């Protein structure tokens, strides 16, 4: 058995903000992918994945018995496949903010859910929200509180615009430019980030009045502006607002930025060669970068490997 491929994703804007109803924009990132396989592979990673799937199957059985109206699965086939050694064969790095558990959740839903909503249907807002709710419950097995957005992106493989928690839609993004010098890129921090501890730091910070005010008056304001700018192809405003967002993150989300990147982050703001922001929950993994001149950014960041994800 070999199931279809599910891709990684990048949340361009909206990390942490969407927990507090900011806008968000998530795009598929086809560089990494994963698929369910059952081919007798006995490598360490296949065995480890299979162990994890066994626990996940137990969790899904519990989910189904508690919320049968939400989703049901062909549990007999799932358990049988898992007992026969099924695993998730994935090139998506874990703890990098590109949706490793999201792709797995999408693959399991696609293969085993009863009465599943498919990409070929007319995807109304209700259907998108229903899918997001299902995926949120499924993915919570992997890291506590999940928005369901990563699996949704992976499952549909189309850009998703988050207007608010209750309002999401499939969207188109401007065609990439072949002539432009500008780019969105990823930098590998070389550290694996753990989502759950980062989210709990954020939830703890939310209890502080000053932090909540900063979120609303600065972080969400610039996040929403960046989403609008990006969708409308307004590069000049996008870079101005990304610079402001980069400053706000450096000043207020320090624990989420690996220490050795604090200076690199500041350097981008000071030189305007590039602006950095969190990719996912931070703490390691990838860091997102925006630049109006990719060559300049590469020169300025010559100690790091840049992976370009979008050209404008």
N, C-alpha and C positions, 0 to 999 in steps of 0.2 A: 504493500500500500504506500502511495505517496500522494499527499493532499496538495491543494493549490498553494501558491506562494502568497504570503502576506508581508507587506512592507513596513519598514520603520516609519516614524513620523518626526516632524519638527514642529514644536509649538513656537512659531516665530514671535508671537506676542501673547501675553496673558498669563504667564507663569505666576502663581500666587494670586494675582489679581482676580482671576476667574472664580476663586473661592469666595471673593467678596463682590462678585457681580460686575467685574470689568468686562470689556470686550476681549476677544481672543481670536487668534487666527492660526490654524494648524494646517500644515501641508504634508502630503506624503513625501517620503524621502526614499527613493527606490534603490539607493546604494546598498542598503542592507535588507535582508528578508529572511523569512523562516517558513518551514512547512512541516506538517505532521508526517512522520515516516514510520514504517514498520518493516524493516529489511534485515532484521537479525544483527544489527550493529551492536557490538558489545563494548564499544569504547567507553572510557570513564565518563565522558560528557553525555553520551546517550543513556547510560545507566542512571546517572544523576538526574537527567531530565525525566526519565521514566518514573523514578521515585517521587519526584515532584508532582507528576501527572496523577499518580495514585492518590496522593493527598488531595489534589485538586478535584478529582472525581468524587471523593468522599464529601468534600465541601459542596459540590454541585448537587449531590443527592440531598444534602441537608437544605440547601437553598430551595430546591424544588419542593421539598415537603413543607417548608415554611411559607413559600410564596408560589403555589402552583398556578395562580392566575397570571403571574409575571412571565415565567418561562418554564418549560419542561424539556427534558432531554431523553434521548434514547440511551438510557443508562446501562442497559444490558450490553449493548454493542460497545459503548465506551469502556466499560469495565473489562470486557473481553479483550478489546484491543490493547488496553493498558497492561493487562495480565500477560498478553503475548509480546510485550516488549516495546509497544509504541512509544516514541519520543518526539520532541520538537527539535528539528534540525535547523539551527538558526545562526546567521552570521551577525545578528544584531547584538552589539555589546551591551552587557547588563550594567545598570547603574550609570549610564551615560546620557540619560535624558532623551533618548530617541525611541522609547516605547517597546522595550523587549517583551514585557509581560502583555502589553496591548496586542501585539501580533499573535501571541499564543492564545489569548482569549478569543480573538477574532476567528482563529483557525478552529478552535473547539466548537464555538457557536455554529460556524459554517458547516461543520461535519456532523454534529450531533443534536442540534436543537430541533425540536418539533415545531412545525408551523413557523418557520423562520421568515423574517422580513428580508427580502433580497434586494440587491442593488438595481435589479431590472424594473422594480416597481416604481410607481410614481411616489418619490420620497417626500411625503408631506411633512410638515413640521411635527405633527403628532407622531408619525412613524419614526422620525429621527430621534425625538425625545424618548419614545418607547425603547428604541435600540440603546440609546445612551443610558437609560435607567437599568436595563438588563445588564449592559456591559459594566456599569458602575458596581452592581452587586457581584458580578462574576470576578471583576478585577480586585475587589476589596480583599480577596483571599491573599493576594501578593503583597499589597502594602497599605493595610488599614483603610484609609478613606480614599476612594478613587472617584474621579468625576465621570469616568466612563468614556472620556474623550479620545484617549489613545486607541483603544480597541475600535471605536467608531471610525476613526480616521483610517486605521489599518484595514478594517472590513470593507469600507466603501472605496478606499483609495482615491478620494477626491478632497480638495481643500474644504475646510469647514470653518465657517464664520460663527463665532459665539457672540451674540448680541447681549445675552444675559443668561442666567442659569436656565430659564424657561424658554429661551428663544435662540435656537440654533438653526443654521441653514447651510446647505451645500452652496459653494460659491465658486466663481471663476477668479483666477488671479491674472494680472497683466502678463502677456507673453514675454518671455525672457528676451533680453536684447543681446544680439550677437556683436554689436558694435560698441556698446557702452563699456565704460571703464569700471563702473560701480558693481559691487557684489555683496552678497550675504555669504559668510563663510563660517566654518566650525574650526575651533582649535581644540586639540586633545589635551586635557589638563594632565593626563597620565595617572589620574587618581580615580578610583571607583567611588561614585557618590551613592549614598543610601538615601532613598526618598523619605522613608518614615521619620527618621530623626530630624530632617530638615523641615518637614511639614509641622512636626510638633514644636520646633523652635518658633515657627511662624504663628502657630495657634496660640502659643504662650504670649508672644509679642502683641497679639491682637487684644489682650486684656488691658494693654496700656493705651490710655486715651490719646496721648501724643502720637503714638505709632498709628492708631486708627485714623487720626486726622491727616497725617502725612500720606497715608494710603489713598485717602479720598482726594485730597487737594493736589497731590503731586503724582504719585505712582499710577493711580488709575487714570488721571487726566492725561498723562503722557502716553500711557499704554493705548487708550482709546484713540488718541490722535494718530499714533503710529499705524494702527490698524486701518483707519480711514485713509491716511496718506498712501499706504502700501497698495490698498485695493484700487485707489484712483491713479496710481502711477505717479504721484507727486513726490519725486525723489528729493527735491530740495527741502521741502517741509519734513519729509520722512527722516532725513539725516539730522535736521535741527532737533526734532522731537526725540530721536533715538539718543542724541547726545545728552539731552536733559534727563532721559530715562536712565542712561548709564550713570550719571551723577547721583541720582536718587538711590539707585541700587547700591552704589559704592558706599554712600553715606549711611544707608539704613538696613542693608542686607549683608553686612560684612561676613557673618558666620557662613553664609552660603557661597562665598567666593573663596576658593583655596588661597591660603596666605601668600604663596609665591606669585599670585596674579594681581595682588593689590596695586603694586607699582605699575605693572603693565597696563592695567585698567586705567589708572590715572594718566599715564603717558598718552594714551589714545585721546583722552579728553583735552589734555594740554596741547597736543600737536595737531589735532583734527585729522590725523592719518587714518584713524579707525575709531569705532565706538564699540565697546563690549557690553553684552548683557547675558543674563542667565539663560541657559537652555534647559528647560525642565526645572527640577527643584534645586539644582546646584549642588554644592558640597564636593564637586569633582565632576567627572565625566566631561562632556563637551561644554565649551563656552561659545556663545554665538557672537559673531562680529559683523559689523556693517561698515562699508567704506565707499567713498565716492571714487577712489582710485586704487584698484587692487594691487597694482605694481608697488605703489607707495606703501600700502599696508604690509605687503610681503617683505619689503625691504626693512620696514620698521619692526616687523615681527620675525626677523630671519632665524631666530633660535627655535621657532615653532613650525610645525607642519600645518598648513591651512588647507581645509577641504572646502571647495566652493560648492554652495548648494543652489545659488540663484544669481543670475547676472542681470543688472539693469543699466 
